[in-house]
Amino acid sequence: MKDKKPINVEIGQRIKQAREAAGLTQEVFAEMVGLGVKHISAIERGAVGVSLNTVCTICRVLSISSDSLLLDGGNKNDVSALSARLERLSPRQFKIAEDVLNKLIEAFALQSK
C-alpha cells in the first residue's frame, strides 16, 4: 500500500474541517465541487492529492481562502475566518447575512434579559 504524503493528509484534514464548519455532508459537498463522494473521501483522508483547479473550486464553494487550506492557520481567530467568508459573498448575499446576524444578536440580547 502506498504511503500517504503528510501534505495531502494536512490539506485533506483542513478541507474536511472547512466542509464540516459549512455544515455540508460529503455527498452535498461532492456535488457542489463536481467530484464523486469517494474522491472527496479520499482527499479528506489524504489518500490522494488535490489539484490546483480543485483547490480553487473548493475555496469558492466554501467561501474560504486558499491560505486556509494550504497553510497552517494555527490558532486563527474565528472572527477573522467568519469575516473572510463574509467578504467573499456578493453584495446581495452579504445583506441577507447581515440581516440574519443582526436578528440573531437581537435575539441573544433579549434572551439575556
C-alpha positions as CSV (number, residue, x, y, z in Angstrom):
1,M,0.0,0.0,0.0
2,K,1.3,3.5,-0.9
3,D,2.2,5.7,2.0
4,K,0.1,8.9,2.4
5,K,2.1,12.1,1.9
6,P,1.9,14.3,5.0
7,I,1.0,17.4,3.0
8,N,-2.0,15.6,1.5
9,V,-3.2,14.5,4.9
10,E,-2.9,18.0,6.3
11,I,-4.7,19.6,3.4
12,G,-7.3,16.9,3.5
13,Q,-8.0,17.5,7.2
14,R,-8.3,21.2,6.6
15,I,-10.8,20.6,3.7
16,K,-12.8,18.3,6.0
17,Q,-12.9,20.9,8.8
18,A,-14.0,23.6,6.4
19,R,-16.7,21.4,4.9
20,E,-18.0,20.5,8.3
21,A,-17.9,24.1,9.5
22,A,-20.0,25.0,6.5
23,G,-22.5,22.3,7.6
24,L,-22.1,20.2,4.4
25,T,-22.2,16.4,4.1
26,Q,-19.6,14.8,1.8
27,E,-22.5,14.0,-0.6
28,V,-23.7,17.6,-0.9
29,F,-20.1,18.9,-1.0
30,A,-19.1,16.5,-3.7
31,E,-22.0,17.6,-5.9
32,M,-21.2,21.3,-5.4
33,V,-17.5,20.7,-6.2
34,G,-18.2,18.4,-9.1
35,L,-16.4,15.3,-7.8
36,G,-17.5,11.9,-6.6
37,V,-18.2,11.2,-2.9
38,K,-15.4,8.6,-2.9
39,H,-13.0,11.1,-4.3
40,I,-13.9,13.7,-1.7
41,S,-13.4,11.0,1.0
42,A,-10.0,10.1,-0.4
43,I,-9.0,13.8,-0.5
44,E,-10.1,14.3,3.1
45,R,-8.2,11.2,4.3
46,G,-5.1,12.3,2.4
47,A,-5.1,9.2,0.3
48,V,-4.9,11.4,-2.8
49,G,-3.7,14.9,-3.6
50,V,-5.8,17.7,-4.8
51,S,-5.3,19.7,-8.0
52,L,-4.9,23.4,-8.0
53,N,-8.2,23.7,-10.0
54,T,-10.0,21.6,-7.3
55,V,-8.5,23.8,-4.6
56,C,-9.9,26.9,-6.3
57,T,-13.3,25.2,-6.7
58,I,-13.3,24.1,-3.0
59,C,-12.4,27.6,-1.9
60,R,-15.2,29.1,-4.0
61,V,-17.8,26.6,-2.7
62,L,-16.8,27.0,0.9
63,S,-16.1,30.8,0.7
64,I,-12.7,30.4,2.2
65,S,-9.2,31.5,1.2
66,S,-6.7,29.0,-0.3
67,D,-4.3,30.0,2.5
68,S,-6.7,28.4,5.0
69,L,-6.3,25.1,3.1
70,L,-2.7,25.2,2.0
71,L,-1.1,26.8,5.0
72,D,-1.4,26.0,8.7
73,G,-3.6,28.7,10.0
74,G,-2.6,27.9,13.6
75,N,-4.8,29.5,16.2
76,K,-6.6,31.9,13.8
77,N,-9.3,33.9,15.4
78,D,-12.7,32.6,14.5
79,V,-13.9,36.2,13.8
80,S,-11.3,36.5,11.2
81,A,-12.4,33.3,9.5
82,L,-16.0,34.5,9.5
83,S,-15.0,37.9,8.2
84,A,-13.1,36.3,5.3
85,R,-16.1,34.2,4.4
86,L,-18.4,37.2,4.5
87,E,-16.1,39.2,2.3
88,R,-16.5,36.6,-0.5
89,L,-20.3,37.0,-0.6
90,S,-22.0,39.0,-3.3
91,P,-23.5,42.3,-2.1
92,R,-27.0,40.8,-2.1
93,Q,-25.8,37.7,-0.1
94,F,-23.9,39.9,2.3
95,K,-27.0,42.0,3.0
96,I,-29.0,38.8,3.8
97,A,-26.3,37.5,6.1
98,E,-26.0,40.9,7.8
99,D,-29.8,41.0,8.4
100,V,-29.8,37.4,9.8
101,L,-26.8,38.1,12.0
102,N,-28.4,41.3,13.4
103,K,-31.6,39.5,14.2
104,L,-29.6,36.7,15.9
105,I,-27.7,39.2,18.0
106,E,-31.1,40.9,18.9
107,A,-32.4,37.5,20.0
108,F,-29.4,36.9,22.2
109,A,-29.8,40.3,23.8
110,L,-33.5,39.5,24.6
111,Q,-32.6,36.1,25.9
112,S,-30.1,37.6,28.4
113,K,-32.6,40.0,29.9
